[in-house]
Amino acid sequence: MSDPIDELHDYLAALADMPEGLNIYPAPEEKLVAPALVIRPDPLWLRPDRMCFDLEGYNVIAAVTANSPADGITVLRSMMLKIIAALPSPWRWTQVDGPVVDQSTGIPFLAARLRLEYKNGGPE
């Protein structure tokens, strides 16, 4: 059985036209270098499903810095739409939350969450 986080990491790393210097973290980290994508299980991680073995829930958190919140929101939107447009089967997106703005460092830092489902065919 393949690891969905590894699969998602490889998919995200292969995307074209993402911000220069994009960092991809396969799990939450204490320190991020933006622009970044962080992959983590969703709080509703594993659920039963009639059409497959189970549904697995994951989040991709996109984080960027920008000269202004408006600039950052534009970059986040572009990143999310590129990820959604190229999702391979058995991945499906369910919603995008955000963006959240934090200006505590003096430079606007923005983040948004993309919620994904992975249809697991079952044990091999």
N, C-alpha and C positions, 0 to 999 in steps of 0.2 A: 504494500500500500504506500503510495507516495505521500509525502508530507505537504499538506496544503500551504503552509507558510513558506516552505522552500519553493514550491511551485509559483506562488504569488510573487515572491521576491525576484525570481528569474524573469517572470513576465514584466514586472515593473522596471527592472534593470534594462530590458530590451526596448522599452518605449522610446520613440524618437520625439524630438522637439520638446523635451522637458527642460526646465531651467538648468543652466550651466552649473556644474559642480554638485548636482543632486546627490544626496546621501540617502541610502536606504537602510533602515534598521529593521531586522527581523523580529525584534521584541522591544518593549519599552526600555529606554535608556535614561540615565540620570542627566546626561548632558547631550544635547543635540547640536549639530552644526547645520544651519539652514542654508539653502533649501533642503528639506528632508521629507521623507516618507517613513512613517513608523507603522509596522504591521503588528497587530495584537488581536487575540481572541476577543470576541464580543462578550459582554456579560451573559447573553443567551447563546452560549457557545455551541452545544450539541442538542439537537432537537429531533424527535422522530418525524418521519415523513412517509406517506403512503407510496409515493412514486420512486423512492430510492431508499437506501439503507438509513440515511439520516441527513439532516441539514446542519451544516456547520456555519456559525456566524463569526465573521472577522471584521475588523475595522482597519482602514488605512487612514492614518492621521497625516495630513499634509501641513507642513510648517514653513513659513517664509518670513523674511524680513523685507522691508520696503521703505522708501522715502516717505510714504504716506499710507494710511489705511486703504485709501481708494486704490493705490497702485498694488498693494498686497492682495486685495480682494480680486483684482483683475487676474493676477498670476495664479491665485488659488483656483479660481473658476476655470481657467484654462487647463490647469493640471488635472482637475477632477473630470472635466469633459473628455480629455485625452484618455484617461484611464478607463472611463465608462465606455467610450466608443470602441475600444480595442479589447474588451474583456473576452477571454476565451471560455468556451464551455469546459467545465460545468459551473463557472462563476456567474453570478448575477448580482447586480447592485440593487439595493432597496431604498436608500435615501442618502442625502448629503446633509450633514448638520454643520452649522457655522455660518460665517466665520466668527471667531472670537479674537478680539484685539487686546493685546497687552502692551502698554507703553512704559512699563516700570523700568526698563533698561535705558530709556531715552530714545531708542530706535523702535518703531512699531514692529511688533512680532505678531504674526497672524497664524491661526491654525483652523483647520476644518476637518471634519470626520466624514469619511465615506464608509457606509455600512454595506458589507457584502455577504452573500450566501454562497456556500460551496455545497453542491449536491454530491454526497459521497455515495458511490455505488455499492459500498460494503466491503467487508474483509476479503482479501484475495487468497 
